[in-house]
Amino acid sequence: MTPCPAVIATVSEYVPVLVMLIFAVSFAGFSLVVSVLLGKKAPTNPVKDAAYECGMPPISDAHQRFSVKFYLVAILFVLFDIEVVFLYPWAVQFQAMPAFLFAEMLVFIGILFLGWWYVIRKGAVDWSTE
């Protein structure tokens, strides 16, 4: 059973992509191997390897705990920011049914406003109570 000519044409279109992928992976691997083999091997120095910021020696651990409010604000930003994505399809189809879609968007923004109001009332973004 011979393959369909359409399948052969489709597979042959991906050969340049495969060649480029093989070239990119082999070039990256070659570069890594050459840099390991030819790179300078300097002895490690604990003073040189120490963290250095702003001319001050480190006085505490760099891994400090963050407040949960920090993450809550980030999640709320993502949540309310993603809602804006839903405005694009609405704007594209608005001329088809302007009255119905306007009412739909008022309901959507109303629900979004209620969520924002709830977040503000709960004090989720109030940093003064920290």
NORFEN-V685160 format. One record per helix or strand. SS is the DSSP state (~ for helix, > for strand). FROM is the first residue (numbers start at 1). TO is the last residue. Records with the same first field share a line. If there is no record, write none. Layout:
BEGIN
SS=FROM-TO  FROM-TO
END
This chain:
BEGIN
~=5-12  15-38  46-49  68-82  85-93  98-122  127-129
>=52-53  56-57
END
